Amino acid sequence: MNRKEMNSDRRTAIIVGVFFLLGFAGAFSAVILKPILDDPNLLINLTRNKNLVMLGAFLELVMAFACANIAIWLYPVLKKHNKFLALGAVGSRIIENVFQIVATLGLLILLTLSQEAAKADAPAASTFQTAVALLLAVRFWAPLVLAQIAFCLGALMYYYVFYQSKLIPRWLSGWGIVAIILHLTSVFLTMFFQINPFSGSPIILLSIPIFFQELTLAGWLIVKGFNPSALASGSAKVDMS
């Protein structure tokens, strides 16, 4: 493997690490939006907190953009070891991105409804409640269930390739595999019991390992990068093909 390829792979590792960090923007968005969306007077509360809602929507879009780009930027590295799984990871995380954007769109429509309800009289405002309930359902199913299933499938694919290829230490990729299975379990519990994991439910505990694993992985990729011998092995396989 020549120096140009080494520099390119090092740059890729740093970019992917940064995208992992940007993906945590969604956690900040959840902290900002939860008290607003949980308020019984949601329609009034959204308009009063318009700037915070817009900030939350922006952070969700940053997260969606970052999550899709993780797999896209990993693809040139992972395809040398397993092209099928590398491509599958890209597809899964793009699907996750679509559901995240749908959720953000639902939030912005809720804000618009809130502004319209503020202009209406009391009897007319009550007609908005059905639309609000539907949009809150979208805010539950799209980001907390469907997007998370796509995320788990994509992450399992690239963590498996990581483990198989030794591009990162096996303790780190193995941690990722176990953590993502725990997170997927929390997603199915969320789906079947229809409980928001951010509502104080113990379900959220199952997602803590993947939170810290991805934080650790981001730091590792930025500071250490990929294993040079694993990169050379992948390049050798491509040359032989």
Phi and psi in degrees as a GROMACS rama.xvg file:
@    title "Ramachandran Plot"
@    xaxis  label "Phi"
@    yaxis  label "Psi"
@TYPE xy
-82.113  170.856  ASN-2
-62.5231  -35.8799  ARG-3
-61.4519  -44.0736  LYS-4
-64.5866  -39.9186  GLU-5
-62.044  -44.434  MET-6
-64.3227  -38.7239  ASN-7
-64.3421  -43.7168  SER-8
-67.5668  -35.5888  ASP-9
-65.8116  -41.9915  ARG-10
-63.6329  -40.8918  ARG-11
-60.7553  -43.6689  THR-12
-60.0958  -42.6699  ALA-13
-65.5409  -44.3029  ILE-14
-62.7181  -44.2115  ILE-15
-62.9216  -41.9669  VAL-16
-59.495  -42.2701  GLY-17
-64.7249  -40.365  VAL-18
-64.8358  -36.2941  PHE-19
-59.7743  -42.0588  PHE-20
-66.9362  -41.4624  LEU-21
-63.7496  -27.6447  LEU-22
-62.607  -22.0649  GLY-23
-75.1749  -3.15103  PHE-24
-59.2233  -29.5304  ALA-25
-63.2623  -33.3833  GLY-26
-66.7002  -41.0221  ALA-27
-65.337  -37.9333  PHE-28
-61.9153  -42.2149  SER-29
-62.423  -39.7609  ALA-30
-64.4168  -40.9391  VAL-31
-69.6685  -43.5773  ILE-32
-85.1976  -26.5913  LEU-33
-54.7114  -52.19  LYS-34
-63.5282  -28.007  PRO-35
-73.6438  -46.8503  ILE-36
-74.8027  -22.6377  LEU-37
-84.8607  -10.1075  ASP-38
-66.6537  133.206  ASP-39
-58.6012  -32.4404  PRO-40
-94.807  58.8403  ASN-41
-58.1407  -46.5054  LEU-42
-60.8913  -40.0899  LEU-43
-73.2301  -40.3319  ILE-44
-66.2599  -35.1552  ASN-45
-63.4538  -45.6942  LEU-46
-66.0214  -39.5397  THR-47
-64.2737  -28.6901  ARG-48
-113.882  38.5195  ASN-49
-55.2008  -45.4435  LYS-50
-63.9109  -39.778  ASN-51
-67.2493  -38.1734  LEU-52
-63.8449  -43.0315  VAL-53
-65.5977  -37.5978  MET-54
-63.7588  -43.1989  LEU-55
-61.3761  -41.4671  GLY-56
-63.8924  -42.0502  ALA-57
-62.237  -43.6687  PHE-58
-64.4269  -35.844  LEU-59
-64.8846  -38.7307  GLU-60
-69.1047  -36.3479  LEU-61
-60.9509  -44.7361  VAL-62
-60.6673  -46.633  MET-63
-60.898  -44.3641  ALA-64
-62.0859  -44.0744  PHE-65
-66.1044  -44.7239  ALA-66
-63.2744  -39.4664  CYS-67
-67.1303  -38.3755  ALA-68
-73.0208  -22.4054  ASN-69
-56.6137  -53.4725  ILE-70
-70.4498  -34.1335  ALA-71
-64.4567  -44.5018  ILE-72
-74.6651  -26.9602  TRP-73
-74.4531  -24.0334  LEU-74
-53.1447  -48.1608  TYR-75
-61.2375  -28.6929  PRO-76
-81.0612  -46.1411  VAL-77
-72.645  -29.6908  LEU-78
-64.6121  -22.2132  LYS-79
-70.5278  -17.9879  LYS-80
-108.186  -36.0126  HIS-81
-160.109  92.7286  ASN-82
-64.2764  -37.6643  LYS-83
-62.6205  -49.0633  PHE-84
-70.3503  -34.3213  LEU-85
-62.0059  -43.3061  ALA-86
-69.6104  -39.5152  LEU-87
-61.526  -37.4787  GLY-88
-63.9676  -40.9925  ALA-89
-60.9006  -48.4523  VAL-90
-60.687  -44.0055  GLY-91
-63.9861  -41.9386  SER-92
-77.0141  -23.9424  ARG-93
-70.2834  -39.7295  ILE-94
-61.3047  -42.8522  ILE-95
-56.6178  -43.8016  GLU-96
-59.0967  -42.0562  ASN-97
-61.9982  -46.1481  VAL-98
-65.6482  -34.8773  PHE-99
-65.6255  -39.7435  GLN-100
-66.9419  -38.8389  ILE-101
-59.221  -42.1483  VAL-102
-63.0594  -42.0797  ALA-103
-66.5745  -39.0806  THR-104
-60.5532  -40.8823  LEU-105
-59.6827  -39.1852  GLY-106
-64.6027  -43.5  LEU-107
-67.4066  -35.6159  LEU-108
-66.9284  -38.4577  ILE-109
-58.7288  -41.1868  LEU-110
-63.5768  -41.5556  LEU-111
-62.9413  -44.1163  THR-112
-59.6813  -39.9782  LEU-113
-61.8088  -42.532  SER-114
-67.3513  -37.2358  GLN-115
-69.7779  -38.438  GLU-116
-65.0074  -32.727  ALA-117
-66.2258  -26.7338  ALA-118
-84.9992  -19.9162  LYS-119
-86.2288  161.677  ALA-120
-79.425  172.4  ASP-121
-56.5344  -49.3757  ALA-122
-61.1086  -39.3221  PRO-123
-69.9746  -35.6265  ALA-124
-62.3091  -30.5287  ALA-125
-66.1816  -22.9164  SER-126
-71.495  -15.3777  THR-127
-77.58  -14.8548  PHE-128
-62.1262  -37.4555  GLN-129
-63.8927  -44.1362  THR-130
-62.9205  -39.0049  ALA-131
-62.26  -44.3292  VAL-132
-61.5462  -40.8748  ALA-133
-65.9212  -41.3945  LEU-134
-70.2118  -33.9266  LEU-135
-66.7362  -33.4937  LEU-136
-65.3144  -40.6234  ALA-137
-61.7117  -40.3487  VAL-138
-66.4715  -19.9443  ARG-139
-87.4908  -55.501  PHE-140
-71.9066  -40.307  TRP-141
-67.1395  -54.1915  ALA-142
-85.7039  -32.2877  PRO-143
-90.3765  -18.0597  LEU-144
-120.689  -66.5358  VAL-145
-64.9137  -46.5795  LEU-146
-63.9433  -37.5141  ALA-147
-70.8006  -34.5008  GLN-148
-63.758  -44.3784  ILE-149
-63.12  -40.7977  ALA-150
-59.9654  -46.6547  PHE-151
-62.6522  -42.479  CYS-152
-63.5585  -45.8345  LEU-153
-63.8054  -43.4577  GLY-154
-65.4041  -39.8142  ALA-155
-59.4598  -38.3568  LEU-156
-63.9033  -49.8507  MET-157
-78.2059  -25.1559  TYR-158
-69.7842  -34.1697  TYR-159
-64.5004  -43.9289  TYR-160
-64.7186  -41.0473  VAL-161
-56.4048  -46.027  PHE-162
-66.0628  -43.1128  TYR-163
-68.1506  -38.8168  GLN-164
-91.1075  -18.2712  SER-165
64.5611  30.4429  LYS-166
-64.0935  -30.5933  LEU-167
-127.261  163.628  ILE-168
-55.0999  141.783  PRO-169
-64.4911  -28.1578  ARG-170
-64.9002  -32.354  TRP-171
-77.8832  -42.5031  LEU-172
-71.9326  -36.0146  SER-173
-64.4094  -40.8103  GLY-174
-57.6834  -41.6499  TRP-175
-63.4463  -41.1968  GLY-176
-64.0469  -47.319  ILE-177
-64.0935  -44.2864  VAL-178
-64.9379  -38.2582  ALA-179
-72.5613  -31.1383  ILE-180
-67.4493  -40.3797  ILE-181
-62.8232  -42.1982  LEU-182
-65.1468  -40.7373  HIS-183
-61.3218  -36.7872  LEU-184
-61.0385  -41.7852  THR-185
-64.8301  -34.456  SER-186
-65.7927  -43.3907  VAL-187
-66.806  -35.9987  PHE-188
-65.1785  -40.3288  LEU-189
-61.1547  -40.9888  THR-190
-68.4694  -47.1793  MET-191
-76.8196  -33.8285  PHE-192
-97.1425  -7.1593  PHE-193
49.9752  52.5771  GLN-194
-116.157  127.763  ILE-195
-69.8039  119.265  ASN-196
-63.6293  -18.3367  PRO-197
-88.9671  6.25299  PHE-198
-92.2254  16.2567  SER-199
94.0418  6.82495  GLY-200
-72.6098  142.842  SER-201
-64.3875  -10.7024  PRO-202
-54.7514  -33.4648  ILE-203
-61.6464  -24.7716  ILE-204
-61.8641  -30.5457  LEU-205
-69.4992  -17.4005  LEU-206
-96.2546  -9.10402  SER-207
-63.0556  -41.3603  ILE-208
-58.6584  -39.8718  PRO-209
-72.0679  -29.1532  ILE-210
-60.1038  -50.9597  PHE-211
-74.015  -30.7928  PHE-212
-65.1335  -45.3204  GLN-213
-68.2075  -33.6565  GLU-214
-64.471  -43.2475  LEU-215
-65.9534  -42.3636  THR-216
-62.5296  -41.4834  LEU-217
-58.6104  -46.7741  ALA-218
-62.6803  -40.6757  GLY-219
-63.2578  -46.1373  TRP-220
-65.147  -37.8914  LEU-221
-70.5433  -42.159  ILE-222
-85.9713  -45.8829  VAL-223
-101.568  -37.0655  LYS-224
79.253  -166.717  GLY-225
-81.9263  156.576  PHE-226
-65.9298  117.947  ASN-227
-58.6383  -38.4502  PRO-228
-67.828  -35.6231  SER-229
-68.7973  -37.5878  ALA-230
-63.6271  -43.1392  LEU-231
-63.3471  -39.1323  ALA-232
-62.933  -42.1711  SER-233
-64.887  -40.9623  GLY-234
-65.0877  -37.0796  SER-235
-64.0237  -39.5184  ALA-236
-62.2359  -41.0687  LYS-237
-65.9895  -42.7259  VAL-238
-61.5558  -41.0352  ASP-239
-65.979  -35.4563  MET-240
